[in-house]
Structures are given as structure tokens and as C-alpha cells.
Amino acid sequence: MKKMFLFSVTFVTILLASVYAAGQQPAAPAAAPAPRPQFRMPPKIVSPEILPDNKVTFRVYTKDATKITVSGEWQPGFNSSETLVRNDTGLFVLTVGPLKPELYGYTFTVDGVTTIDPNNVQVRRDGTRYQSFFIIPGTESDLYVQKSGVPHGTVAKVWYNSPVLGMDRRVYIYTPAVYEKSTQKYPVFYLLHGAGGDEDAWTNMGRAAQIMDNLIAQGKAKPMIVVMTNGNANQSGAQNDVSDPPLQGDMMAAYQKLAGKFETHMVKDLIPFIEKNYNVLKDKDNRAIAGLSMGGMQTQTITNDNPGMFSYIGVFSMGIMNFGSQTQDTAKIARERDVKIEALKNSGYKLYWIGCGASDFVYKSVVDLRSTLDKHGFKYTYRESTGGHTWANWRIYLSEFAPLLFK
């Protein structure tokens, strides 16, 4: 019995020792973690890069394209382009310039397909036309830059009803920085765009808000409200943002139905809307109107038909255009125009300002306009610039015209 007890104790002792020894053995090494996938940001492509000497470098990276060209507003002519050079990595590069201070739009053509610069977030739109853009800093482009420390006005997108056109329409309204905090009344400047554009054109392409902010801050222009509506009578708003129902039936007949009604709607619908809903001065000496190209023609029609409504009138890149001269009595049209110009001449206007580029395709029509005004002894200011039918000129005209208003 004693031997049995000793065996049991010995067995338990050995068993416990074995268990303890097993617990003291080093654990097997853990499996090595799987390597994490390496995520690398693609190299940043800087385009355009404005160099210290005002040269500009464009870059596009693609392994698939064979030819890339750039077309820009610094080039002569509408069809000019320059070819980017490809290196062995697929990076296409071109440096142009030096360029004078200005805002420049440009597009790429990649193997025959036109596109904006994929590396440039600065994009502007004029109707259905899109472009990338950049600004070369300097005295000439200083008004186009949004600056810190300069009080900024507000651009509101406002809807109004037009019984003349039978639709609700959208208008962009710039109010100066002091407007919201002030109880005073302000003069109003109606600013019209050209063919192919819409109510977005003057703020997008024309930098109207930046120009007005800077001119007012510098004391060069009086604080004023700027009204920019859609000059296309068949549209309620910008095509990229507002969907109008498609025209039904004969498209030409639909357009002809609205012919000439934009100008009437301005006088009967838009101006009364502004004067009812904004703190504005309501006499002719506190109303101005100007327009470029098509808008210049609309400006002439509105002021010729409504002498005494505006004291300040600006016609940018547009003269006398005799549309339909083969089917209409041009002599009768000229006689009627003469009567209206005489009435406008005697209306007490303060400024009639004409601007045109020396190489503009409408230059001859501007010569005709000036000759007609001269025949009547009609006083006007003429500004001839270099270049053609471009936003580079129209921004200059706005920058020079606005300081002359409401003095």
C-alpha cells in the first residue's frame, strides 16, 4: 500500500513537471505580416506654369496620344496653334512667351480632339465654348485679379418674370460691397453680352465683378449696381444651368416671333423689376447701358427707341448693321434711324462711348456708325484699340467705361 502511494505521488509530480516545462517553452514565431501594397501618388503635373520672365509652360501627360497642340489667345488668328514636344515618358511640354500681362484663354487638341487642360482648374465658359485660362500679373491685368483686403461685392442670380417674352428669366445682379449695409440709393448699369453668350458671360469671361470691386476700392468708379441679363429672347437662362423646353414646330418661325422683343422686355419688364426691388435711383442720369457685339446692337436699338431713358451709353465692337438689306427698304430704314438719332441727340445724354479693335471684323460697321453720328453733329467718345473681336478688348472697354459713369 505504501509503495502504491509513492508511485501515485511520483506520477503526479512528473506530470506536473511536464506541464510546467511545456508552458515554459518559447512560443512559435508568428507568421510574418503580408506586405502592404505601396500606394504612390502620381507625379503632379503643373500646367500652366507661369515663369518669372512671363513665359508660360504647358504640360500634358499621356502614353496614348501622338500629337498635342495648344491654341491660345496670345496667338495671331483664330486657327493658330503650337505643338507640344513629347519625351520618352509620355510627357508633352511647350513653353511660350514671354507674354504681356493679360488674361489668356486656351485649349488643347489631342490627336484632333479639342479639350481643356486637365491640370488647370481655371475654366471659363462663353455659351457653349469652354476654355482653360490663366492671368499674367501686371499693371494691365491688375483689375482682373480678386484681391485680399478689397471689399467684395455680391453677384446674385435672380429670377424675374417677363410678360413680354412669356417666361421667367434669370439675371445676374452685382451689388457693391456697401449695398447690404447701406440705406442709400445707387445708380444702375445694364451690361449686355454678345451672340453665343448669356447672363453668365460678363462675370465669367469679362471678370466684371473683379473689375468693379477694384475700380470702386480705388475710388475710380462710383459704387453702382450692375445688371447682366440673358440677351437671347428664346432663353430663360444660361444653357449649361437652365433647361428650357425645346422649341416646338418651325424653329425659324419661333425665333422670328421673338425678334426684337428682347429690347422691349428690357424696357417694360427688367428695368421696372430692378427699380421696384432694389434701392436704386430712377432717373436717366443714374441709368447706364452698354453691350458688346450683339449687345452693342441691342444697346443702339434700346437707346434709339427710348431717348431720355439713359444718360450713359456704351457700344463695344458694334456699328450699324444693315441686316436684311436685300428685302427691306434701306433708305426708309436710314430715314427712320436719322429721326431717332436726332431725338437721342436732343435727349440730354451725357456720354456716348464707342470702342472697337483695329482688326475687328465689324470695324467697317463702326466706321458707318461714326459717320452717321457725325452727320448729325452727335457728340461721342471713340476708343480704338489693337486686336479684334475678343474679350481682351471688352474687359479693357469695361475698365475704361465704368469710371466715366454717374460723374
C-alpha positions as CSV (number, residue, x, y, z in Angstrom):
1,M,0.0,0.0,0.0
2,K,2.8,2.3,0.8
3,K,4.5,1.5,-2.5
4,M,1.2,2.3,-4.3
5,F,1.1,5.7,-2.7
6,L,4.7,6.6,-3.5
7,F,4.0,5.6,-7.2
8,S,1.0,7.9,-7.4
9,V,2.9,10.8,-5.9
10,T,5.8,10.3,-8.2
11,F,3.5,10.1,-11.3
12,V,1.6,13.3,-10.4
13,T,4.9,15.1,-9.7
14,I,6.3,14.0,-13.1
15,L,3.0,15.0,-14.8
16,L,3.0,18.5,-13.2
17,A,6.7,19.0,-14.1
18,S,6.0,18.1,-17.7
19,V,3.1,20.5,-17.9
20,Y,5.2,23.3,-16.3
21,A,8.1,22.6,-18.6
22,A,5.8,22.7,-21.6
23,G,4.4,26.1,-20.5
24,Q,8.0,27.5,-20.3
25,Q,8.9,26.6,-23.8
26,P,9.2,29.7,-26.2
27,A,6.1,30.2,-28.4
28,A,6.5,29.5,-32.0
29,P,7.3,32.7,-34.0
30,A,4.2,34.4,-35.6
31,A,3.8,34.4,-39.3
32,A,5.3,37.5,-40.9
33,P,2.6,40.0,-41.9
34,A,1.8,40.2,-45.5
35,P,3.5,43.3,-47.1
36,R,1.2,46.2,-47.5
37,P,0.6,47.5,-51.0
38,Q,2.6,50.6,-51.8
39,F,0.3,53.5,-52.8
40,R,2.1,56.2,-54.6
41,M,0.6,59.5,-55.7
42,P,1.1,60.1,-59.4
43,P,3.6,62.9,-60.0
44,K,1.9,66.3,-60.1
45,I,1.7,67.9,-63.5
46,V,1.9,71.7,-63.3
47,S,0.2,73.3,-66.2
48,P,0.3,76.1,-67.0
49,E,3.4,77.2,-65.1
50,I,4.0,81.0,-65.2
51,L,7.7,81.6,-65.1
52,P,9.4,84.7,-63.6
53,D,10.1,86.1,-67.1
54,N,6.3,85.8,-68.0
55,K,7.0,82.8,-70.2
56,V,4.4,80.0,-69.8
57,T,5.0,76.3,-69.8
58,F,2.2,73.8,-70.7
59,R,2.4,70.1,-69.8
60,V,0.2,67.1,-70.6
61,Y,1.0,63.5,-69.6
62,T,-0.4,60.7,-71.7
63,K,1.1,57.5,-73.1
64,D,-1.5,57.1,-75.8
65,A,-1.5,60.4,-77.7
66,T,0.7,61.0,-80.7
67,K,0.2,64.8,-81.2
68,I,-0.9,67.6,-78.9
69,T,-1.2,71.2,-79.9
70,V,-2.3,74.3,-77.9
71,S,-4.4,77.2,-79.3
72,G,-4.4,80.4,-77.2
73,E,-5.4,84.0,-77.2
74,W,-1.8,85.1,-77.4
75,Q,-1.5,83.7,-80.9
76,P,-2.4,85.6,-84.0
77,G,-5.6,84.5,-85.8
78,F,-8.3,82.0,-84.7
79,N,-6.7,79.0,-86.2
80,S,-3.1,79.3,-84.9
81,S,-1.6,76.6,-82.8
82,E,1.7,75.3,-81.5
83,T,2.8,71.7,-81.0
84,L,3.9,70.3,-77.6
85,V,7.1,68.1,-77.6
86,R,6.9,64.6,-76.2
87,N,9.6,63.0,-74.2
88,D,10.2,59.2,-73.7
89,T,7.9,59.1,-70.6
90,G,4.8,60.4,-72.3
91,L,5.1,64.0,-71.0
92,F,4.3,66.6,-73.6
93,V,5.8,70.1,-73.0
94,L,5.8,73.5,-74.6
95,T,7.0,76.9,-73.4
96,V,5.6,80.1,-75.0
97,G,6.2,83.8,-74.5
98,P,7.1,85.9,-72.8
99,L,3.5,87.2,-72.7
100,K,2.3,90.7,-71.7
101,P,0.1,91.0,-68.6
102,E,-3.4,89.9,-69.6
103,L,-6.0,87.1,-69.1
104,Y,-5.5,84.4,-71.7
105,G,-7.8,81.5,-72.7
106,Y,-6.5,78.4,-74.4
107,T,-7.4,74.8,-75.4
108,F,-5.5,71.7,-76.3
109,T,-6.1,69.5,-79.3
110,V,-5.2,65.9,-78.6
111,D,-5.0,63.8,-81.8
112,G,-7.6,66.0,-83.4
113,V,-9.9,66.3,-80.3
114,T,-10.2,69.7,-78.7
115,T,-10.2,69.7,-74.9
116,I,-9.5,71.9,-71.9
117,D,-6.3,71.5,-69.8
118,P,-6.8,68.5,-67.4
119,N,-4.3,70.0,-65.0
120,N,-5.8,73.5,-64.7
121,V,-8.9,74.1,-62.6
122,Q,-9.3,77.6,-64.0
123,V,-12.0,77.2,-66.7
124,R,-14.3,79.8,-68.3
125,R,-17.4,79.4,-70.4
126,D,-18.9,81.6,-73.2
127,G,-22.1,80.0,-74.3
128,T,-21.2,76.5,-75.5
129,R,-17.4,77.3,-75.7
130,Y,-15.2,76.2,-72.8
131,Q,-11.6,77.3,-72.3
132,S,-8.9,76.9,-69.7
133,F,-7.3,80.3,-68.7
134,F,-4.5,81.9,-66.8
135,I,-3.6,85.5,-65.8
136,I,-0.2,87.0,-66.4
137,P,0.1,89.5,-63.5
138,G,1.0,93.1,-64.2
139,T,-0.4,96.6,-64.5
140,E,-2.6,95.8,-67.5
141,S,-4.3,92.8,-65.8
142,D,-4.4,94.2,-62.2
143,L,-8.1,94.9,-62.3
144,Y,-9.0,91.3,-63.2
145,V,-7.5,89.8,-60.1
146,Q,-9.5,89.2,-56.9
147,K,-7.5,90.7,-54.1
148,S,-7.5,90.3,-50.4
149,G,-8.2,93.5,-48.5
150,V,-10.5,94.8,-51.2
151,P,-14.2,94.9,-50.2
152,H,-16.1,92.4,-52.5
153,G,-19.5,93.0,-53.9
154,T,-22.1,90.3,-54.3
155,V,-23.3,88.7,-57.6
156,A,-26.8,87.3,-57.1
157,K,-28.6,85.1,-59.6
158,V,-32.2,86.4,-59.5
159,W,-35.3,85.3,-61.3
160,Y,-37.9,87.8,-62.7
161,N,-41.0,87.5,-64.8
162,S,-41.2,88.8,-68.3
163,P,-44.7,89.1,-69.6
164,V,-43.3,90.4,-72.9
165,L,-41.4,87.2,-73.5
166,G,-43.9,85.0,-71.7
167,M,-41.4,83.3,-69.3
168,D,-39.5,83.6,-66.1
169,R,-35.9,84.7,-66.7
170,R,-32.7,84.8,-64.8
171,V,-30.5,87.8,-64.3
172,Y,-27.1,88.3,-62.6
173,I,-27.1,91.4,-60.4
174,Y,-23.8,92.8,-59.0
175,T,-24.3,94.9,-55.8
176,P,-21.3,96.8,-54.4
177,A,-19.8,95.8,-51.1
178,V,-21.5,98.7,-49.2
179,Y,-25.0,97.9,-50.6
180,E,-26.3,95.5,-47.9
181,K,-25.3,97.8,-45.0
182,S,-26.5,101.0,-46.6
183,T,-29.9,102.7,-47.0
184,Q,-28.8,105.0,-49.8
185,K,-29.9,104.5,-53.4
186,Y,-27.5,103.6,-56.2
187,P,-27.2,104.2,-59.9
188,V,-27.7,101.2,-62.2
189,F,-25.6,100.0,-65.1
190,Y,-27.2,97.5,-67.6
191,L,-24.4,95.4,-69.2
192,L,-25.2,93.2,-72.2
193,H,-23.3,90.3,-73.7
194,G,-22.7,89.2,-77.3
195,A,-24.0,86.5,-79.6
196,G,-23.4,83.0,-78.2
197,G,-23.2,84.2,-74.6
198,D,-25.7,84.5,-71.9
199,E,-26.2,86.2,-68.5
200,D,-23.1,84.4,-67.2
201,A,-20.7,85.9,-69.8
202,W,-19.7,89.2,-68.2
203,T,-18.9,87.6,-64.8
204,N,-17.3,84.5,-66.3
205,M,-15.4,85.8,-69.3
206,G,-15.5,89.5,-68.6
207,R,-14.3,89.5,-64.9
208,A,-17.0,92.2,-64.3
209,A,-17.2,91.6,-60.5
210,Q,-13.4,91.8,-60.0
211,I,-13.2,94.9,-62.3
212,M,-16.0,96.7,-60.4
213,D,-14.6,95.7,-57.0
214,N,-11.2,97.0,-57.8
215,L,-12.4,100.2,-59.5
216,I,-14.7,101.1,-56.6
217,A,-12.0,100.3,-54.0
218,Q,-9.5,102.5,-55.8
219,G,-12.0,105.3,-56.0
220,K,-12.0,105.3,-59.8
221,A,-15.7,104.3,-60.1
222,K,-18.7,105.2,-58.1
223,P,-20.5,102.3,-56.3
224,M,-23.2,101.1,-58.6
225,I,-25.4,98.1,-59.3
226,V,-24.6,96.2,-62.5
227,V,-27.4,94.2,-64.1
228,M,-26.4,91.4,-66.5
229,T,-29.4,89.6,-68.1
230,N,-29.7,87.0,-70.9
231,G,-29.8,88.7,-74.3
232,N,-31.3,85.7,-76.1
233,A,-35.0,86.2,-76.2
234,N,-35.7,82.5,-76.5
235,Q,-33.8,81.5,-73.4
236,S,-34.8,81.9,-69.7
237,G,-31.2,81.3,-68.5
238,A,-27.7,80.0,-69.3
239,Q,-27.8,76.8,-71.3
240,N,-25.4,75.0,-69.0
241,D,-27.6,75.6,-66.0
242,V,-31.2,76.2,-67.0
243,S,-33.0,73.8,-69.2
244,D,-35.6,75.4,-71.5
245,P,-38.2,73.3,-73.2
246,P,-37.3,72.6,-76.9
247,L,-38.9,74.9,-79.4
248,Q,-42.0,73.3,-81.0
249,G,-42.6,73.3,-84.7
250,D,-40.8,75.5,-87.1
251,M,-37.7,76.8,-85.3
252,M,-37.2,79.7,-87.6
253,A,-40.8,80.8,-87.1
254,A,-40.3,80.6,-83.3
255,Y,-37.2,82.8,-83.4
256,Q,-38.9,85.3,-85.7
257,K,-41.8,85.5,-83.3
258,L,-39.4,86.8,-80.6
259,A,-37.3,89.0,-82.9
260,G,-36.9,92.5,-81.4
261,K,-38.7,91.5,-78.2
262,F,-35.6,91.4,-76.1
263,E,-35.3,95.2,-76.3
264,T,-38.9,95.7,-75.4
265,H,-38.7,93.3,-72.5
266,M,-35.7,95.3,-71.2
267,V,-37.7,98.5,-71.0
268,K,-41.1,97.0,-69.9
269,D,-40.1,94.1,-67.7
270,L,-36.5,94.2,-66.5
271,I,-35.9,97.8,-65.7
272,P,-39.2,98.1,-63.7
273,F,-38.3,94.9,-61.8
274,I,-34.9,96.4,-60.8
275,E,-36.4,99.7,-59.8
276,K,-39.1,98.0,-57.7
277,N,-36.9,95.6,-55.9
278,Y,-33.6,97.4,-55.4
279,N,-32.5,100.6,-53.8
280,V,-31.8,102.5,-57.0
281,L,-32.1,106.0,-58.4
282,K,-34.7,106.1,-61.1
283,D,-33.8,108.9,-63.4
284,K,-31.9,108.9,-66.7
285,D,-28.8,110.4,-65.1
286,N,-28.5,107.4,-62.9
287,R,-29.0,104.8,-65.7
288,A,-26.3,103.5,-68.0
289,I,-26.3,100.8,-70.6
290,A,-23.6,99.2,-72.7
291,G,-23.1,96.0,-74.7
292,L,-20.6,94.1,-76.8
293,S,-21.2,92.9,-80.3
294,M,-24.9,91.7,-80.4
295,G,-25.3,93.6,-77.1
296,G,-23.9,96.7,-78.7
297,M,-26.6,96.4,-81.4
298,Q,-29.3,95.9,-78.7
299,T,-27.9,98.9,-76.9
300,Q,-28.3,101.1,-80.0
301,T,-31.9,99.8,-80.5
302,I,-32.9,100.4,-76.9
303,T,-31.5,103.9,-76.7
304,N,-32.6,105.0,-80.2
305,D,-36.2,103.8,-79.4
306,N,-36.2,105.3,-75.9
307,P,-34.4,108.7,-75.9
308,G,-34.2,110.2,-72.4
309,M,-34.0,106.8,-70.6
310,F,-30.2,106.6,-70.3
311,S,-27.6,109.3,-69.9
312,Y,-24.7,107.0,-70.4
313,I,-24.4,104.7,-73.4
314,G,-21.6,102.3,-74.4
315,V,-21.3,100.5,-77.7
316,F,-18.5,97.9,-77.8
317,S,-17.4,96.3,-81.1
318,M,-20.6,97.0,-83.0
319,G,-21.7,99.6,-85.5
320,I,-24.6,99.9,-87.9
321,M,-25.5,96.5,-89.3
322,N,-28.0,96.5,-92.2
323,F,-29.5,93.1,-91.8
324,G,-32.0,92.1,-94.4
325,S,-30.9,94.9,-96.7
326,Q,-31.9,92.9,-99.8
327,T,-35.5,92.6,-98.8
328,Q,-36.1,95.8,-96.9
329,D,-36.2,99.5,-97.9
330,T,-32.8,100.5,-96.7
331,A,-33.5,104.2,-97.5
332,K,-36.6,104.1,-95.3
333,I,-34.6,102.4,-92.5
334,A,-31.9,105.1,-92.7
335,R,-34.5,107.9,-92.6
336,E,-36.1,106.4,-89.5
337,R,-32.7,106.0,-87.9
338,D,-31.9,109.6,-88.6
339,V,-35.1,110.7,-86.8
340,K,-34.2,108.6,-83.8
341,I,-30.6,109.8,-83.6
342,E,-31.8,113.4,-83.6
343,A,-34.2,112.6,-80.8
344,L,-31.4,110.9,-78.8
345,K,-29.1,113.8,-79.6
346,N,-31.6,116.2,-78.0
347,S,-32.4,114.0,-75.0
348,G,-29.7,115.4,-72.8
349,Y,-27.5,112.3,-72.7
350,K,-24.1,112.8,-71.0
351,L,-21.9,110.1,-72.7
352,Y,-22.0,108.1,-75.9
353,W,-18.9,105.9,-75.9
354,I,-17.8,103.7,-78.8
355,G,-14.9,101.1,-78.6
356,C,-13.6,98.9,-81.4
357,G,-10.4,96.9,-82.2
358,A,-8.5,98.0,-85.3
359,S,-8.6,94.5,-86.7
360,D,-12.2,93.7,-85.6
361,F,-14.4,92.2,-88.4
362,V,-17.1,94.7,-87.5
363,Y,-14.7,97.7,-87.9
364,K,-16.4,98.9,-91.1
365,S,-19.8,98.9,-89.4
366,V,-18.3,101.1,-86.6
367,V,-17.0,103.5,-89.3
368,D,-20.6,103.7,-90.7
369,L,-21.9,104.4,-87.2
370,R,-19.5,107.2,-86.6
371,S,-20.1,108.7,-90.0
372,T,-23.9,108.7,-89.3
373,L,-23.4,110.3,-85.9
374,D,-21.0,112.9,-87.4
375,K,-23.6,113.8,-90.0
376,H,-26.0,114.7,-87.1
377,G,-23.3,116.6,-85.1
378,F,-23.8,113.9,-82.4
379,K,-21.0,114.0,-79.8
380,Y,-19.4,110.8,-78.8
381,T,-16.1,109.4,-77.5
382,Y,-14.3,106.9,-79.6
383,R,-11.7,104.4,-78.3
384,E,-9.8,102.3,-80.9
385,S,-7.7,99.5,-79.5
386,T,-5.4,96.9,-81.0
387,G,-6.7,93.4,-81.7
388,G,-10.1,92.2,-82.8
389,H,-13.4,90.8,-81.6
390,T,-12.1,89.5,-78.3
391,W,-12.8,89.5,-74.6
392,A,-9.3,91.0,-74.1
393,N,-10.7,94.2,-75.6
394,W,-14.1,94.1,-73.9
395,R,-12.6,93.8,-70.5
396,I,-10.5,96.9,-71.3
397,Y,-13.6,98.7,-72.5
398,L,-15.5,97.9,-69.3
399,S,-12.4,99.0,-67.2
400,E,-12.4,102.4,-69.1
401,F,-16.1,102.9,-69.4
402,A,-17.2,102.3,-65.9
403,P,-15.1,105.1,-64.3
404,L,-16.9,107.6,-66.6
405,L,-20.3,106.8,-65.3
406,F,-22.5,108.9,-63.0
407,K,-20.0,111.7,-62.5
